[in-house]
Amino acid sequence: MEFTTGGQLEVRINAADVGKRVSVRRLADFGGSSERFTDTVGVLDSWADGVLRITRRTGETVVIEESSLVAGKVVPAAPARRRGPAATVRELQETAGRGWPARETATLGGWTLRAAGGFTARANSVLPLGDCGLPLDDALEQVTAWYGERGLPALFQLPAGVPAAEELDAELARRGWTEERGAEMRTAALAPLADTDADLSAVRLSREPDEAWLRTYGPTAGSPEDAAAVLTGGPSVWFATVPGDEAAAATGRCVVDGRWAGFGALSVAPSRRREGLGTLIMAALARQALDEGASAAYLQVLTDNGGAGALYDGLGFTPHHRYHYRSAP
């Protein structure tokens, strides 16, 4: 959040701005010797007797001592809520593919074949965003052979909203391919994810996942080299950790790719759930992504994962499109 004008921090609001949307920075008392700041964006409800009351977009009221203000300004009213940043299904699927890259890829017309030793369906499936350029029988034979050479089953990821994928989905269903693992792509504006008064100093960011991160995240033991290649692949990857005892208390991953920040691998140790650690991880990663120039966020969540869905609802993520997989009979 930027407050500088000519290199100086300024408080450019006063009691006359009650009723306006403002952004303020204040000195936060963390009990240490060094100065730390926290930012708040919302509607200035009142300013009296040296106390400001600001209501954030979540409905939470923040009480701020006037003496703690370091900077402040009036900001434009929040735009009307829409269904996340504008994007086509193709753009999001291609971005997500770069953010969770397979170790091996091959193309068959408009199909991309991906393999990573079986680590996650996303990195071990065909993404059909166009026509394969072959009769379907021949194309399926090539796909089955390519995955068979790698000891993997043939699997398709089929996003709704892509005509080629929808047509293929119907034909595969007719041929008895099994539908499985439905998921949803969600999007959100990035800046609100980073707008928190919480102390983020407990979150450690790194470029590589350490052993504690991997133990909490979990599903890497079967193919650790493939998992490491996928997890660390992508344009600009960050890993977030809230330290615990032997394993991490919470983990998360973010990959920054142009305007997009893709979130994933969010995990909280069972003994530390309902402490807000998931939101804390997301905020720390969002701030890092903002620093790198991103403005929009996406993530993918299984449609039957109600707990994760509720968390992402609360963070402002809205559905963009669904997809599922089909495996050979």
C-alpha positions in Angstrom: 0.0 0.0 0.0 1.6 3.3 -1.1 1.5 6.4 0.9 4.6 8.2 -0.2 4.5 11.7 -1.8 7.9 13.1 -2.5 9.4 10.4 -0.3 7.4 11.5 2.8 4.6 9.8 4.7 1.7 12.1 5.2 -1.7 12.1 7.0 -3.9 13.7 4.4 -7.3 13.0 6.1 -9.2 14.7 8.9 -12.6 14.6 10.6 -14.1 16.3 7.6 -13.6 13.0 5.7 -16.0 11.0 7.8 -18.1 8.9 5.4 -15.4 8.5 2.8 -13.4 5.5 2.0 -9.9 5.9 3.4 -6.6 4.0 3.6 -4.5 4.5 6.7 -1.2 3.3 8.1 -0.6 3.3 11.8 2.1 2.3 14.2 1.3 -1.1 15.7 2.5 -2.0 19.2 3.9 -5.5 19.1 5.8 -5.1 22.3 9.2 -5.0 20.6 11.8 -2.2 20.2 11.5 -1.8 16.4 8.7 0.1 14.8 6.1 -1.9 12.8 3.1 -0.7 10.9 -0.3 -2.0 9.9 -2.6 -0.8 7.2 -6.4 -0.5 7.1 -8.8 0.3 4.2 -12.4 1.0 4.8 -15.1 3.7 5.4 -14.2 6.3 8.0 -17.3 6.1 10.3 -16.2 8.6 12.9 -13.3 10.7 14.2 -13.9 12.1 17.7 -11.9 12.5 20.9 -8.7 11.4 19.2 -10.2 8.1 18.0 -11.0 6.9 14.5 -13.4 4.2 13.7 -13.1 2.5 10.2 -15.4 -0.2 8.9 -13.7 -2.6 6.5 -15.4 -4.4 3.6 -15.9 -7.4 5.8 -18.0 -5.4 8.2 -15.4 -5.4 10.9 -14.9 -2.1 12.7 -11.3 -1.1 13.5 -10.6 1.4 16.3 -7.5 3.5 15.8 -5.9 6.0 18.1 -5.2 9.3 16.2 -1.8 9.5 17.9 -0.8 6.2 16.2 -1.4 7.5 12.6 1.6 7.6 10.3 -0.2 8.1 7.0 -3.6 8.4 5.6 -5.5 9.3 2.4 -8.9 9.2 0.8 -9.1 6.4 -1.8 -11.7 5.9 -4.5 -14.9 4.0 -3.6 -14.6 0.2 -4.1 -15.9 -0.9 -7.5 -19.1 -2.9 -7.7 -18.4 -6.5 -6.9 -18.1 -8.8 -9.9 -17.3 -12.4 -10.4 -13.6 -12.0 -10.0 -11.1 -10.6 -12.6 -12.1 -10.9 -16.2 -10.5 -13.9 -17.9 -11.3 -16.6 -20.4 -11.2 -20.3 -19.5 -8.3 -20.8 -21.9 -6.3 -18.0 -20.2 -6.8 -19.4 -16.8 -6.1 -23.0 -17.8 -2.9 -22.1 -19.6 -1.8 -19.9 -16.6 -2.6 -22.7 -14.2 -0.6 -25.1 -16.3 2.5 -22.9 -16.2 2.0 -22.6 -12.5 1.9 -26.3 -11.9 4.1 -27.6 -14.6 4.5 -31.2 -15.6 8.1 -32.7 -16.0 7.3 -33.9 -19.5 4.9 -32.5 -22.1 3.9 -33.4 -25.7 1.4 -31.8 -28.1 -1.1 -33.5 -30.3 -2.7 -30.6 -32.2 -4.6 -28.6 -29.6 -4.1 -31.2 -26.9 -1.2 -31.0 -24.4 -0.1 -34.3 -22.8 1.5 -33.9 -19.4 3.4 -36.3 -17.2 5.1 -36.0 -13.8 5.5 -39.5 -12.4 1.9 -39.6 -11.3 2.2 -36.6 -8.8 -1.3 -35.0 -9.0 -3.9 -35.4 -11.8 -3.2 -31.9 -13.1 0.4 -32.7 -14.0 -0.5 -36.1 -15.4 -3.4 -35.6 -17.7 -4.2 -34.4 -21.2 -5.5 -30.8 -21.4 -7.6 -30.5 -24.7 -8.0 -26.8 -25.4 -8.4 -27.3 -29.2 -8.8 -30.0 -31.9 -6.3 -32.8 -31.9 -6.1 -32.8 -35.7 -6.6 -36.6 -35.9 -9.6 -39.0 -35.9 -10.5 -39.6 -32.3 -9.7 -43.3 -32.4 -6.1 -42.6 -33.6 -5.7 -39.8 -31.1 -6.8 -41.9 -28.1 -4.5 -44.7 -29.2 -1.5 -42.3 -29.2 -2.5 -40.8 -25.9 -2.9 -44.3 -24.3 0.5 -45.4 -25.7 2.3 -42.2 -24.5 1.1 -42.6 -21.0 1.6 -46.3 -21.0 5.3 -45.8 -21.9 5.5 -43.8 -18.6 3.6 -46.3 -16.5 0.7 -44.0 -16.2 -3.0 -44.3 -17.0 -4.5 -42.2 -19.7 -6.4 -39.3 -18.1 -8.1 -36.2 -19.5 -8.7 -32.9 -17.7 -11.9 -31.4 -19.2 -12.8 -27.8 -18.4 -16.3 -26.5 -19.0 -16.5 -23.5 -21.3 -14.0 -24.8 -23.9 -16.0 -26.2 -26.9 -13.3 -28.7 -27.9 -13.2 -30.1 -24.3 -16.9 -30.2 -24.0 -17.3 -32.1 -27.2 -14.6 -34.5 -26.3 -16.1 -35.0 -22.8 -19.4 -36.1 -24.4 -17.7 -38.5 -26.7 -15.5 -40.0 -24.0 -18.6 -40.5 -21.8 -20.2 -42.3 -24.7 -17.2 -44.6 -24.9 -17.3 -45.4 -21.2 -14.5 -43.3 -19.9 -15.1 -42.7 -16.1 -15.8 -39.2 -14.8 -13.9 -38.4 -11.6 -12.4 -35.7 -9.3 -14.6 -32.7 -10.1 -13.0 -29.4 -9.3 -13.6 -25.6 -9.6 -11.4 -22.8 -10.7 -12.0 -19.7 -8.6 -10.7 -16.1 -9.0 -10.5 -13.0 -6.8 -8.9 -9.6 -6.8 -5.5 -9.9 -5.2 -5.2 -6.7 -3.1 -8.1 -7.5 -0.6 -6.3 -10.8 0.3 -3.3 -8.8 1.6 -5.4 -6.2 3.5 -5.1 -7.5 7.0 -4.2 -6.1 10.4 -2.8 -9.4 11.5 0.9 -9.7 12.3 2.5 -11.6 9.4 5.9 -11.9 11.0 5.0 -15.5 12.0 4.9 -16.5 8.3 8.2 -17.5 6.7 8.6 -17.1 2.9 11.1 -19.1 0.9 11.9 -20.2 -2.6 12.1 -23.9 -1.7 10.0 -26.1 0.5 11.8 -27.4 3.5 11.2 -30.7 5.3 8.7 -29.3 7.7 6.7 -27.8 4.8 6.7 -31.1 2.9 5.6 -33.1 6.0 2.6 -30.8 6.5 1.7 -30.7 2.9 1.8 -34.5 2.7 1.3 -36.1 -0.8 4.9 -36.2 -2.0 6.2 -39.4 -0.6 5.3 -41.6 -3.6 7.3 -39.6 -6.1 9.5 -37.0 -4.2 11.6 -36.0 -7.2 8.6 -35.5 -9.4 6.8 -33.7 -6.6 9.7 -31.3 -6.1 9.9 -30.6 -9.8 6.2 -29.7 -10.0 6.1 -27.7 -6.7 9.2 -25.6 -7.5 8.3 -25.1 -11.2 6.6 -22.0 -12.5 7.6 -18.4 -13.3 8.0 -17.1 -9.7 7.2 -19.6 -6.9 7.0 -18.8 -3.2 6.4 -21.2 -0.2 4.9 -20.0 3.0 5.4 -21.7 6.3 4.1 -21.1 9.9 6.6 -23.1 12.0 5.3 -25.8 14.3 7.0 -28.5 16.2 8.3 -31.4 14.0 6.1 -30.4 11.0 4.9 -26.9 10.0 1.7 -25.6 11.6 0.5 -24.3 8.2 1.8 -24.2 4.6 0.9 -22.6 1.3 2.3 -22.0 -2.1 1.9 -19.1 -4.6 3.2 -18.7 -8.2 3.3 -15.3 -9.7 2.8 -15.2 -13.5 2.2 -11.7 -15.0 -1.0 -10.3 -13.5 -1.9 -13.7 -12.0 -1.0 -15.1 -8.6 -1.9 -18.8 -8.3 -2.5 -20.2 -4.8 -2.3 -23.8 -3.8 -0.9 -26.4 -1.4 -2.7 -24.7 1.5 -2.6 -27.0 4.5 -3.0 -26.6 8.2 -2.0 -29.1 10.8 -5.1 -30.7 12.4 -4.1 -29.5 15.9 -3.8 -25.9 14.7 -7.0 -25.5 12.7 -9.5 -22.8 13.4 -6.8 -20.4 14.4 -6.9 -18.3 11.2 -3.5 -19.7 10.0 -4.9 -20.4 6.5 -5.9 -16.8 6.1 -2.6 -15.6 7.5 -0.7 -17.7 4.9 -2.8 -16.4 2.1 -2.2 -12.8 3.2 1.5 -13.2 3.4 1.7 -14.7 -0.1 -0.7 -12.1 -1.5 1.6 -9.3 -0.3 4.6 -10.9 -2.0 2.6 -11.3 -5.2 1.5 -7.6 -5.1 5.1 -6.6 -4.7 5.9 -8.5 -7.9 3.2 -6.7 -9.9 0.3 -9.2 -9.8 -3.3 -7.9 -9.4 -5.5 -11.0 -9.8 -5.7 -14.3 -7.9 -6.8 -17.8 -8.8 -6.9 -21.2 -7.2 -8.4 -24.7 -7.7 -10.5 -26.5 -5.2 -12.2 -29.9 -5.3 -16.0 -29.5 -5.5 -16.5 -31.8 -2.5 -14.1 -30.0 -0.2 -16.6 -28.0 1.8 -14.1 -26.7 4.3 -11.8 -25.2 1.8 -14.7 -23.9 -0.2 -16.0 -22.0 2.9 -12.5 -20.5 3.5 -12.2 -19.3 0.0 -15.7 -17.9 0.0 -14.8 -15.8 3.0 -11.6 -14.6 1.2 -13.7 -13.3 -1.7 -12.9 -16.1 -4.3 -15.8 -16.6 -6.7 -16.4 -19.5 -9.1 -15.0 -19.1 -12.7 -15.5 -22.5 -14.2 -15.5 -26.2 -13.4 -13.6 -29.1 -14.7 -13.4 -32.8 -14.1 -11.2 -35.7 -15.2 -12.0 -38.8 -17.3 -10.0 -42.0 -17.1 -9.9 -44.8 -19.6 -12.4 -47.7 -19.0 
